[in-house]
Amino acid sequence: MRRKLPSNTSLMAFETAARHGSFARAADELSLTEGAISRQIGRLETFLGVRLFERIGNRVRLLPNGERYAGQVREVLERLDRDSLYLMWQPHDSASLDIATIPTFGMRWLIPRLELFQQKHPNITVHLAERMEPFVLLGSGFDAAIHFEHAAWTGMHTHAC
């Protein structure tokens, strides 16, 4: 299936302009011209079929849809940056396991047992994140979640303890 995604260049220009509230400052940060930033954002708006910025003379202001989208794009770009750096610094034969867990369970039961797991599986890095509320696991970036039974987990492989 072919994905319908905007260009990375447009997303970077948009996120930077949204963060600074200025095409000129975005251009400085990305070492581009202000015109190039404007064109990339124009392409993104055309691609999405939505105006993201209101242009008033030589000033710009994010519209509500733009504010929402900027937060989402920022989150995705930060995660991609973090995951790319992590992968670049990992030994070639390593793997990772990302687990979301309830804080108390993680601290009192899971963390004390991680040393034994690491001894048995030295090539697996375990990443823990605290999650108080149930969430949709698919697409969250987690491999597993340790939580109370909830409707959000419908369709997942669950194990009761």
VMD Tcl script that builds the backbone (N, CA, C; Angstrom):
set m [mol new atoms 483]
animate dup $m
set s [atomselect $m all]
$s set {name element resname resid chain x y z} {
  {N N MET 1 A 0.839 -1.171 0.000}
  {CA C MET 1 A 0.000 0.000 0.000}
  {C C MET 1 A 0.892 1.245 0.000}
  {N N ARG 2 A 0.652 2.124 -0.906}
  {CA C ARG 2 A 1.407 3.375 -0.984}
  {C C ARG 2 A 0.842 4.366 0.020}
  {N N ARG 3 A 1.721 4.945 0.804}
  {CA C ARG 3 A 1.289 5.917 1.810}
  {C C ARG 3 A 1.185 7.307 1.196}
  {N N LYS 4 A 0.216 8.055 1.644}
  {CA C LYS 4 A 0.034 9.426 1.171}
  {C C LYS 4 A 0.556 10.362 2.255}
  {N N LEU 5 A 1.853 10.679 2.151}
  {CA C LEU 5 A 2.511 11.500 3.156}
  {C C LEU 5 A 3.094 12.759 2.520}
  {N N PRO 6 A 3.064 13.858 3.250}
  {CA C PRO 6 A 3.720 15.074 2.750}
  {C C PRO 6 A 5.235 14.883 2.773}
  {N N SER 7 A 5.943 15.745 2.052}
  {CA C SER 7 A 7.400 15.625 1.992}
  {C C SER 7 A 8.025 15.990 3.330}
  {N N ASN 8 A 9.163 15.370 3.614}
  {CA C ASN 8 A 9.906 15.680 4.838}
  {C C ASN 8 A 10.308 17.151 4.870}
  {N N THR 9 A 10.700 17.690 3.724}
  {CA C THR 9 A 11.121 19.081 3.646}
  {C C THR 9 A 9.982 20.011 4.040}
  {N N SER 10 A 8.788 19.728 3.552}
  {CA C SER 10 A 7.626 20.548 3.897}
  {C C SER 10 A 7.300 20.440 5.383}
  {N N LEU 11 A 7.364 19.240 5.919}
  {CA C LEU 11 A 7.070 19.044 7.342}
  {C C LEU 11 A 8.094 19.759 8.227}
  {N N MET 12 A 9.367 19.681 7.863}
  {CA C MET 12 A 10.407 20.358 8.640}
  {C C MET 12 A 10.218 21.877 8.577}
  {N N ALA 13 A 9.930 22.397 7.387}
  {CA C ALA 13 A 9.712 23.843 7.243}
  {C C ALA 13 A 8.505 24.278 8.063}
  {N N PHE 14 A 7.428 23.505 7.996}
  {CA C PHE 14 A 6.218 23.837 8.738}
  {C C PHE 14 A 6.464 23.804 10.241}
  {N N GLU 15 A 7.057 22.725 10.747}
  {CA C GLU 15 A 7.269 22.599 12.194}
  {C C GLU 15 A 8.160 23.722 12.710}
  {N N THR 16 A 9.196 24.060 11.965}
  {CA C THR 16 A 10.116 25.119 12.398}
  {C C THR 16 A 9.425 26.477 12.377}
  {N N ALA 17 A 8.669 26.761 11.322}
  {CA C ALA 17 A 7.943 28.033 11.244}
  {C C ALA 17 A 6.883 28.121 12.338}
  {N N ALA 18 A 6.207 27.017 12.621}
  {CA C ALA 18 A 5.188 26.999 13.667}
  {C C ALA 18 A 5.824 27.239 15.033}
  {N N ARG 19 A 6.955 26.621 15.280}
  {CA C ARG 19 A 7.640 26.773 16.564}
  {C C ARG 19 A 8.108 28.200 16.783}
  {N N HIS 20 A 8.623 28.826 15.732}
  {CA C HIS 20 A 9.128 30.199 15.840}
  {C C HIS 20 A 8.047 31.251 15.607}
  {N N GLY 21 A 6.959 30.858 14.970}
  {CA C GLY 21 A 5.935 31.847 14.619}
  {C C GLY 21 A 6.416 32.806 13.552}
  {N N SER 22 A 7.373 32.351 12.764}
  {CA C SER 22 A 7.992 33.236 11.774}
  {C C SER 22 A 8.644 32.417 10.662}
  {N N PHE 23 A 8.360 32.795 9.420}
  {CA C PHE 23 A 9.018 32.149 8.290}
  {C C PHE 23 A 10.490 32.554 8.250}
  {N N ALA 24 A 10.794 33.812 8.611}
  {CA C ALA 24 A 12.179 34.307 8.565}
  {C C ALA 24 A 13.055 33.540 9.557}
  {N N ARG 25 A 12.570 33.338 10.785}
  {CA C ARG 25 A 13.366 32.604 11.775}
  {C C ARG 25 A 13.495 31.137 11.405}
  {N N ALA 26 A 12.456 30.581 10.798}
  {CA C ALA 26 A 12.539 29.198 10.315}
  {C C ALA 26 A 13.601 29.101 9.226}
  {N N ALA 27 A 13.616 30.073 8.340}
  {CA C ALA 27 A 14.610 30.089 7.267}
  {C C ALA 27 A 16.022 30.146 7.840}
  {N N ASP 28 A 16.230 30.986 8.861}
  {CA C ASP 28 A 17.550 31.073 9.501}
  {C C ASP 28 A 17.959 29.729 10.101}
  {N N GLU 29 A 17.037 29.103 10.821}
  {CA C GLU 29 A 17.362 27.832 11.478}
  {C C GLU 29 A 17.692 26.738 10.473}
  {N N LEU 30 A 16.947 26.696 9.373}
  {CA C LEU 30 A 17.124 25.620 8.389}
  {C C LEU 30 A 18.089 25.978 7.261}
  {N N SER 31 A 18.693 27.167 7.355}
  {CA C SER 31 A 19.630 27.648 6.323}
  {C C SER 31 A 18.977 27.653 4.946}
  {N N LEU 32 A 17.766 28.186 4.884}
  {CA C LEU 32 A 17.032 28.345 3.634}
  {C C LEU 32 A 16.615 29.809 3.505}
  {N N THR 33 A 16.034 30.140 2.389}
  {CA C THR 33 A 15.499 31.486 2.246}
  {C C THR 33 A 14.077 31.516 2.793}
  {N N GLU 34 A 13.619 32.698 3.120}
  {CA C GLU 34 A 12.246 32.852 3.589}
  {C C GLU 34 A 11.260 32.414 2.503}
  {N N GLY 35 A 11.610 32.693 1.244}
  {CA C GLY 35 A 10.771 32.268 0.124}
  {C C GLY 35 A 10.670 30.754 0.030}
  {N N ALA 36 A 11.777 30.069 0.295}
  {CA C ALA 36 A 11.760 28.603 0.248}
  {C C ALA 36 A 10.851 28.048 1.347}
  {N N ILE 37 A 10.901 28.644 2.526}
  {CA C ILE 37 A 10.019 28.214 3.624}
  {C C ILE 37 A 8.567 28.433 3.220}
  {N N SER 38 A 8.283 29.603 2.669}
  {CA C SER 38 A 6.918 29.925 2.248}
  {C C SER 38 A 6.417 28.949 1.188}
  {N N ARG 39 A 7.277 28.617 0.225}
  {CA C ARG 39 A 6.882 27.667 -0.827}
  {C C ARG 39 A 6.628 26.276 -0.251}
  {N N GLN 40 A 7.483 25.811 0.666}
  {CA C GLN 40 A 7.292 24.491 1.260}
  {C C GLN 40 A 5.989 24.423 2.055}
  {N N ILE 41 A 5.689 25.475 2.785}
  {CA C ILE 41 A 4.448 25.492 3.555}
  {C C ILE 41 A 3.250 25.585 2.614}
  {N N GLY 42 A 3.387 26.336 1.547}
  {CA C GLY 42 A 2.325 26.397 0.531}
  {C C GLY 42 A 2.067 25.025 -0.081}
  {N N ARG 43 A 3.132 24.291 -0.370}
  {CA C ARG 43 A 2.980 22.930 -0.915}
  {C C ARG 43 A 2.285 22.015 0.093}
  {N N LEU 44 A 2.662 22.155 1.364}
  {CA C LEU 44 A 2.042 21.342 2.404}
  {C C LEU 44 A 0.553 21.677 2.522}
  {N N GLU 45 A 0.210 22.957 2.502}
  {CA C GLU 45 A -1.194 23.357 2.585}
  {C C GLU 45 A -1.983 22.846 1.377}
  {N N THR 46 A -1.381 22.882 0.212}
  {CA C THR 46 A -2.035 22.363 -0.993}
  {C C THR 46 A -2.219 20.851 -0.876}
  {N N PHE 47 A -1.188 20.156 -0.438}
  {CA C PHE 47 A -1.236 18.706 -0.267}
  {C C PHE 47 A -2.354 18.316 0.693}
  {N N LEU 48 A -2.444 19.035 1.820}
  {CA C LEU 48 A -3.440 18.719 2.842}
  {C C LEU 48 A -4.830 19.263 2.514}
  {N N GLY 49 A -4.879 20.287 1.668}
  {CA C GLY 49 A -6.150 20.938 1.366}
  {C C GLY 49 A -6.655 21.770 2.539}
  {N N VAL 50 A -5.726 22.251 3.369}
  {CA C VAL 50 A -6.063 23.011 4.573}
  {C C VAL 50 A -5.070 24.152 4.736}
  {N N ARG 51 A -5.565 25.334 5.068}
  {CA C ARG 51 A -4.667 26.444 5.404}
  {C C ARG 51 A -4.164 26.246 6.825}
  {N N LEU 52 A -2.870 26.359 7.009}
  {CA C LEU 52 A -2.259 26.176 8.314}
  {C C LEU 52 A -1.879 27.501 8.962}
  {N N PHE 53 A -1.541 28.482 8.129}
  {CA C PHE 53 A -1.151 29.809 8.590}
  {C C PHE 53 A -2.072 30.855 8.011}
  {N N GLU 54 A -2.295 31.905 8.771}
  {CA C GLU 54 A -2.955 33.099 8.254}
  {C C GLU 54 A -1.833 34.084 7.938}
  {N N ARG 55 A -1.828 34.621 6.736}
  {CA C ARG 55 A -0.798 35.561 6.319}
  {C C ARG 55 A -1.388 36.964 6.355}
  {N N ILE 56 A -0.769 37.838 7.126}
  {CA C ILE 56 A -1.220 39.222 7.249}
  {C C ILE 56 A -0.019 40.106 6.935}
  {N N GLY 57 A 0.015 40.614 5.699}
  {CA C GLY 57 A 1.180 41.378 5.267}
  {C C GLY 57 A 2.398 40.487 5.266}
  {N N ASN 58 A 3.433 40.898 6.002}
  {CA C ASN 58 A 4.643 40.062 6.089}
  {C C ASN 58 A 4.679 39.266 7.396}
  {N N ARG 59 A 3.549 39.184 8.100}
  {CA C ARG 59 A 3.461 38.410 9.341}
  {C C ARG 59 A 2.604 37.169 9.118}
  {N N VAL 60 A 2.839 36.152 9.929}
  {CA C VAL 60 A 2.048 34.920 9.843}
  {C C VAL 60 A 1.564 34.542 11.241}
  {N N ARG 61 A 0.425 33.856 11.266}
  {CA C ARG 61 A -0.139 33.367 12.523}
  {C C ARG 61 A -0.717 31.991 12.258}
  {N N LEU 62 A -0.398 31.049 13.143}
  {CA C LEU 62 A -0.941 29.696 13.005}
  {C C LEU 62 A -2.444 29.718 13.221}
  {N N LEU 63 A -3.156 29.037 12.363}
  {CA C LEU 63 A -4.595 28.846 12.536}
  {C C LEU 63 A -4.808 27.655 13.476}
  {N N PRO 64 A -6.007 27.491 14.037}
  {CA C PRO 64 A -6.232 26.376 14.977}
  {C C PRO 64 A -5.836 25.005 14.415}
  {N N ASN 65 A -6.192 24.722 13.156}
  {CA C ASN 65 A -5.773 23.441 12.554}
  {C C ASN 65 A -4.258 23.347 12.483}
  {N N GLY 66 A -3.615 24.468 12.192}
  {CA C GLY 66 A -2.158 24.508 12.129}
  {C C GLY 66 A -1.522 24.245 13.474}
  {N N GLU 67 A -2.099 24.801 14.534}
  {CA C GLU 67 A -1.567 24.570 15.884}
  {C C GLU 67 A -1.644 23.097 16.253}
  {N N ARG 68 A -2.777 22.494 15.985}
  {CA C ARG 68 A -2.966 21.071 16.284}
  {C C ARG 68 A -1.980 20.218 15.479}
  {N N TYR 69 A -1.895 20.500 14.185}
  {CA C TYR 69 A -1.026 19.721 13.306}
  {C C TYR 69 A 0.448 19.928 13.680}
  {N N ALA 70 A 0.813 21.137 14.083}
  {CA C ALA 70 A 2.200 21.417 14.464}
  {C C ALA 70 A 2.622 20.542 15.646}
  {N N GLY 71 A 1.742 20.409 16.625}
  {CA C GLY 71 A 2.059 19.553 17.772}
  {C C GLY 71 A 2.245 18.105 17.356}
  {N N GLN 72 A 1.383 17.639 16.461}
  {CA C GLN 72 A 1.479 16.258 15.995}
  {C C GLN 72 A 2.750 16.039 15.177}
  {N N VAL 73 A 3.051 16.976 14.285}
  {CA C VAL 73 A 4.255 16.856 13.451}
  {C C VAL 73 A 5.500 16.916 14.323}
  {N N ARG 74 A 5.523 17.824 15.296}
  {CA C ARG 74 A 6.668 17.949 16.204}
  {C C ARG 74 A 6.909 16.631 16.939}
  {N N GLU 75 A 5.847 16.026 17.428}
  {CA C GLU 75 A 5.959 14.756 18.153}
  {C C GLU 75 A 6.537 13.662 17.254}
  {N N VAL 76 A 6.058 13.578 16.024}
  {CA C VAL 76 A 6.542 12.558 15.089}
  {C C VAL 76 A 8.011 12.811 14.723}
  {N N LEU 77 A 8.374 14.066 14.457}
  {CA C LEU 77 A 9.758 14.374 14.095}
  {C C LEU 77 A 10.701 14.119 15.268}
  {N N GLU 78 A 10.286 14.456 16.479}
  {CA C GLU 78 A 11.120 14.196 17.647}
  {C C GLU 78 A 11.319 12.702 17.852}
  {N N ARG 79 A 10.256 11.947 17.673}
  {CA C ARG 79 A 10.369 10.493 17.843}
  {C C ARG 79 A 11.272 9.891 16.758}
  {N N LEU 80 A 11.115 10.349 15.524}
  {CA C LEU 80 A 11.956 9.859 14.433}
  {C C LEU 80 A 13.423 10.201 14.690}
  {N N ASP 81 A 13.681 11.400 15.168}
  {CA C ASP 81 A 15.040 11.817 15.499}
  {C C ASP 81 A 15.611 10.940 16.606}
  {N N ARG 82 A 14.848 10.749 17.674}
  {CA C ARG 82 A 15.277 9.941 18.811}
  {C C ARG 82 A 15.516 8.481 18.398}
  {N N ASP 83 A 14.579 7.918 17.632}
  {CA C ASP 83 A 14.716 6.524 17.204}
  {C C ASP 83 A 15.892 6.342 16.253}
  {N N SER 84 A 16.123 7.317 15.398}
  {CA C SER 84 A 17.251 7.233 14.463}
  {C C SER 84 A 18.578 7.290 15.213}
  {N N LEU 85 A 18.697 8.222 16.170}
  {CA C LEU 85 A 19.925 8.304 16.966}
  {C C LEU 85 A 20.145 7.030 17.763}
  {N N TYR 86 A 19.078 6.505 18.337}
  {CA C TYR 86 A 19.181 5.270 19.112}
  {C C TYR 86 A 19.697 4.129 18.235}
  {N N LEU 87 A 19.127 3.993 17.047}
  {CA C LEU 87 A 19.524 2.914 16.145}
  {C C LEU 87 A 20.973 3.072 15.695}
  {N N MET 88 A 21.389 4.297 15.435}
  {CA C MET 88 A 22.761 4.536 14.965}
  {C C MET 88 A 23.801 4.155 16.020}
  {N N TRP 89 A 23.442 4.233 17.297}
  {CA C TRP 89 A 24.398 3.959 18.365}
  {C C TRP 89 A 24.284 2.561 18.953}
  {N N GLN 90 A 23.403 1.737 18.430}
  {CA C GLN 90 A 23.226 0.382 18.941}
  {C C GLN 90 A 24.187 -0.584 18.266}
  {N N PRO 91 A 24.695 -1.572 19.022}
  {CA C PRO 91 A 25.479 -2.629 18.381}
  {C C PRO 91 A 24.593 -3.346 17.348}
  {N N HIS 92 A 25.208 -3.907 16.328}
  {CA C HIS 92 A 24.469 -4.511 15.217}
  {C C HIS 92 A 23.611 -5.703 15.619}
  {N N ASP 93 A 23.982 -6.405 16.672}
  {CA C ASP 93 A 23.219 -7.603 17.052}
  {C C ASP 93 A 22.240 -7.339 18.202}
  {N N SER 94 A 21.953 -6.074 18.486}
  {CA C SER 94 A 21.088 -5.782 19.633}
  {C C SER 94 A 19.629 -5.629 19.210}
  {N N ALA 95 A 18.772 -5.674 20.215}
  {CA C ALA 95 A 17.332 -5.484 20.006}
  {C C ALA 95 A 16.808 -4.670 21.179}
  {N N SER 96 A 15.595 -4.180 21.042}
  {CA C SER 96 A 15.013 -3.444 22.157}
  {C C SER 96 A 13.574 -3.877 22.371}
  {N N LEU 97 A 13.111 -3.648 23.580}
  {CA C LEU 97 A 11.760 -3.984 23.982}
  {C C LEU 97 A 11.198 -2.766 24.703}
  {N N ASP 98 A 10.120 -2.196 24.163}
  {CA C ASP 98 A 9.494 -1.014 24.741}
  {C C ASP 98 A 8.218 -1.425 25.459}
  {N N ILE 99 A 8.194 -1.184 26.776}
  {CA C ILE 99 A 7.064 -1.613 27.605}
  {C C ILE 99 A 6.457 -0.419 28.324}
  {N N ALA 100 A 5.146 -0.315 28.256}
  {CA C ALA 100 A 4.406 0.678 29.041}
  {C C ALA 100 A 3.860 -0.038 30.262}
  {N N THR 101 A 3.975 0.591 31.416}
  {CA C THR 101 A 3.523 -0.063 32.641}
  {C C THR 101 A 2.962 0.943 33.634}
  {N N ILE 102 A 2.164 0.448 34.539}
  {CA C ILE 102 A 1.664 1.263 35.636}
  {C C ILE 102 A 2.863 1.570 36.537}
  {N N PRO 103 A 3.038 2.821 36.971}
  {CA C PRO 103 A 4.243 3.204 37.715}
  {C C PRO 103 A 4.564 2.329 38.928}
  {N N THR 104 A 3.611 2.069 39.775}
  {CA C THR 104 A 3.886 1.301 40.990}
  {C C THR 104 A 4.336 -0.116 40.652}
  {N N PHE 105 A 3.664 -0.758 39.701}
  {CA C PHE 105 A 4.049 -2.110 39.294}
  {C C PHE 105 A 5.458 -2.097 38.721}
  {N N GLY 106 A 5.737 -1.134 37.855}
  {CA C GLY 106 A 7.061 -1.053 37.253}
  {C C GLY 106 A 8.153 -0.888 38.286}
  {N N MET 107 A 7.923 0.011 39.238}
  {CA C MET 107 A 8.936 0.308 40.241}
  {C C MET 107 A 9.113 -0.837 41.242}
  {N N ARG 108 A 8.027 -1.416 41.699}
  {CA C ARG 108 A 8.113 -2.407 42.778}
  {C C ARG 108 A 8.325 -3.842 42.307}
  {N N TRP 109 A 7.855 -4.181 41.101}
  {CA C TRP 109 A 7.959 -5.566 40.659}
  {C C TRP 109 A 8.875 -5.711 39.451}
  {N N LEU 110 A 8.661 -4.901 38.411}
  {CA C LEU 110 A 9.360 -5.109 37.148}
  {C C LEU 110 A 10.836 -4.688 37.203}
  {N N ILE 111 A 11.118 -3.504 37.670}
  {CA C ILE 111 A 12.503 -3.020 37.685}
  {C C ILE 111 A 13.424 -3.925 38.508}
  {N N PRO 112 A 13.006 -4.395 39.690}
  {CA C PRO 112 A 13.902 -5.300 40.430}
  {C C PRO 112 A 14.240 -6.590 39.684}
  {N N ARG 113 A 13.440 -6.990 38.715}
  {CA C ARG 113 A 13.683 -8.226 37.973}
  {C C ARG 113 A 14.439 -8.001 36.656}
  {N N LEU 114 A 14.671 -6.753 36.302}
  {CA C LEU 114 A 15.341 -6.472 35.030}
  {C C LEU 114 A 16.791 -6.938 34.992}
  {N N GLU 115 A 17.470 -6.916 36.117}
  {CA C GLU 115 A 18.869 -7.351 36.140}
  {C C GLU 115 A 18.990 -8.814 35.712}
  {N N LEU 116 A 18.126 -9.672 36.233}
  {CA C LEU 116 A 18.136 -11.083 35.841}
  {C C LEU 116 A 17.822 -11.229 34.350}
  {N N PHE 117 A 16.844 -10.449 33.844}
  {CA C PHE 117 A 16.505 -10.489 32.419}
  {C C PHE 117 A 17.721 -10.073 31.590}
  {N N GLN 118 A 18.422 -9.018 31.998}
  {CA C GLN 118 A 19.598 -8.541 31.258}
  {C C GLN 118 A 20.711 -9.577 31.252}
  {N N GLN 119 A 20.842 -10.315 32.347}
  {CA C GLN 119 A 21.860 -11.372 32.394}
  {C C GLN 119 A 21.543 -12.473 31.394}
  {N N LYS 120 A 20.272 -12.817 31.267}
  {CA C LYS 120 A 19.852 -13.869 30.341}
  {C C LYS 120 A 19.802 -13.379 28.894}
  {N N HIS 121 A 19.544 -12.082 28.693}
  {CA C HIS 121 A 19.383 -11.507 27.347}
  {C C HIS 121 A 20.190 -10.211 27.233}
  {N N PRO 122 A 21.518 -10.300 27.204}
  {CA C PRO 122 A 22.350 -9.087 27.212}
  {C C PRO 122 A 22.221 -8.222 25.949}
  {N N ASN 123 A 21.705 -8.790 24.872}
  {CA C ASN 123 A 21.593 -8.012 23.635}
  {C C ASN 123 A 20.240 -7.298 23.507}
  {N N ILE 124 A 19.391 -7.384 24.532}
  {CA C ILE 124 A 18.087 -6.723 24.492}
  {C C ILE 124 A 18.077 -5.568 25.488}
  {N N THR 125 A 17.796 -4.390 24.985}
  {CA C THR 125 A 17.651 -3.216 25.837}
  {C C THR 125 A 16.174 -3.021 26.121}
  {N N VAL 126 A 15.830 -2.895 27.389}
  {CA C VAL 126 A 14.440 -2.717 27.792}
  {C C VAL 126 A 14.210 -1.245 28.100}
  {N N HIS 127 A 13.181 -0.685 27.471}
  {CA C HIS 127 A 12.772 0.695 27.720}
  {C C HIS 127 A 11.420 0.653 28.424}
  {N N LEU 128 A 11.335 1.309 29.570}
  {CA C LEU 128 A 10.080 1.361 30.313}
  {C C LEU 128 A 9.528 2.778 30.271}
  {N N ALA 129 A 8.214 2.863 30.150}
  {CA C ALA 129 A 7.533 4.154 30.216}
  {C C ALA 129 A 6.308 3.992 31.097}
  {N N GLU 130 A 6.070 4.981 31.919}
  {CA C GLU 130 A 4.900 4.931 32.797}
  {C C GLU 130 A 3.668 5.405 32.042}
  {N N ARG 131 A 2.588 4.661 32.187}
  {CA C ARG 131 A 1.300 5.038 31.601}
  {C C ARG 131 A 0.228 4.747 32.629}
  {N N MET 132 A -0.418 5.794 33.095}
  {CA C MET 132 A -1.481 5.642 34.095}
  {C C MET 132 A -2.797 5.231 33.449}
  {N N GLU 133 A -3.067 5.779 32.271}
  {CA C GLU 133 A -4.340 5.543 31.595}
  {C C GLU 133 A -4.161 4.530 30.476}
  {N N PRO 134 A -5.179 3.713 30.222}
  {CA C PRO 134 A -5.116 2.806 29.069}
  {C C PRO 134 A -4.998 3.619 27.776}
  {N N PHE 135 A -4.397 3.030 26.760}
  {CA C PHE 135 A -4.200 3.689 25.469}
  {C C PHE 135 A -4.265 2.635 24.386}
  {N N VAL 136 A -4.337 3.065 23.164}
  {CA C VAL 136 A -4.360 2.131 22.034}
  {C C VAL 136 A -2.922 1.693 21.788}
  {N N LEU 137 A -2.656 0.418 21.957}
  {CA C LEU 137 A -1.299 -0.113 21.844}
  {C C LEU 137 A -0.786 -0.046 20.399}
  {N N LEU 138 A -1.645 -0.388 19.456}
  {CA C LEU 138 A -1.253 -0.399 18.047}
  {C C LEU 138 A -0.857 1.016 17.613}
  {N N GLY 139 A 0.356 1.162 17.128}
  {CA C GLY 139 A 0.835 2.454 16.664}
  {C C GLY 139 A 1.401 3.338 17.757}
  {N N SER 140 A 1.439 2.844 18.992}
  {CA C SER 140 A 1.937 3.651 20.114}
  {C C SER 140 A 3.459 3.626 20.222}
  {N N GLY 141 A 4.097 2.659 19.562}
  {CA C GLY 141 A 5.536 2.511 19.684}
  {C C GLY 141 A 5.943 1.518 20.764}
  {N N PHE 142 A 4.959 1.015 21.517}
  {CA C PHE 142 A 5.256 0.045 22.561}
  {C C PHE 142 A 5.077 -1.369 22.024}
  {N N ASP 143 A 5.911 -2.280 22.524}
  {CA C ASP 143 A 5.792 -3.687 22.168}
  {C C ASP 143 A 4.800 -4.396 23.080}
  {N N ALA 144 A 4.663 -3.891 24.305}
  {CA C ALA 144 A 3.766 -4.506 25.284}
  {C C ALA 144 A 3.348 -3.458 26.299}
  {N N ALA 145 A 2.260 -3.762 26.993}
  {CA C ALA 145 A 1.789 -2.895 28.073}
  {C C ALA 145 A 1.378 -3.768 29.243}
  {N N ILE 146 A 1.701 -3.304 30.433}
  {CA C ILE 146 A 1.284 -3.993 31.651}
  {C C ILE 146 A 0.303 -3.047 32.327}
  {N N HIS 147 A -0.943 -3.470 32.376}
  {CA C HIS 147 A -1.999 -2.576 32.839}
  {C C HIS 147 A -3.191 -3.395 33.300}
  {N N PHE 148 A -4.159 -2.714 33.914}
  {CA C PHE 148 A -5.410 -3.370 34.272}
  {C C PHE 148 A -6.213 -3.654 33.007}
  {N N GLU 149 A -7.088 -4.645 33.066}
  {CA C GLU 149 A -7.942 -4.963 31.929}
  {C C GLU 149 A -8.838 -3.763 31.618}
  {N N HIS 150 A -8.950 -3.440 30.325}
  {CA C HIS 150 A -9.722 -2.269 29.912}
  {C C HIS 150 A -10.190 -2.482 28.475}
  {N N ALA 151 A -11.252 -1.803 28.104}
  {CA C ALA 151 A -11.791 -1.925 26.737}
  {C C ALA 151 A -10.784 -1.495 25.675}
  {N N ALA 152 A -9.833 -0.639 26.025}
  {CA C ALA 152 A -8.814 -0.196 25.065}
  {C C ALA 152 A -7.963 -1.355 24.573}
  {N N TRP 153 A -7.913 -2.438 25.329}
  {CA C TRP 153 A -7.089 -3.575 24.971}
  {C C TRP 153 A -7.816 -4.609 24.141}
  {N N THR 154 A -9.064 -4.341 23.783}
  {CA C THR 154 A -9.844 -5.280 22.984}
  {C C THR 154 A -9.080 -5.636 21.707}
  {N N GLY 155 A -8.987 -6.927 21.432}
  {CA C GLY 155 A -8.295 -7.392 20.243}
  {C C GLY 155 A -6.825 -7.671 20.455}
  {N N MET 156 A -6.272 -7.324 21.612}
  {CA C MET 156 A -4.858 -7.577 21.909}
  {C C MET 156 A -4.724 -8.943 22.572}
  {N N HIS 157 A -3.548 -9.523 22.475}
  {CA C HIS 157 A -3.264 -10.758 23.196}
  {C C HIS 157 A -3.036 -10.365 24.645}
  {N N THR 158 A -3.868 -10.857 25.541}
  {CA C THR 158 A -3.746 -10.485 26.939}
  {C C THR 158 A -3.452 -11.719 27.785}
  {N N HIS 159 A -2.790 -11.458 28.893}
  {CA C HIS 159 A -2.485 -12.510 29.851}
  {C C HIS 159 A -2.905 -12.010 31.224}
  {N N ALA 160 A -3.753 -12.751 31.879}
  {CA C ALA 160 A -4.208 -12.377 33.218}
  {C C ALA 160 A -3.270 -12.989 34.250}
  {N N CYS 161 A -2.992 -12.240 35.268}
  {CA C CYS 161 A -2.120 -12.725 36.348}
  {C C CYS 161 A -2.904 -12.890 37.613}
}
mol reanalyze $m
mol bondsrecalc $m
mol representation Tube
mol addrep $m
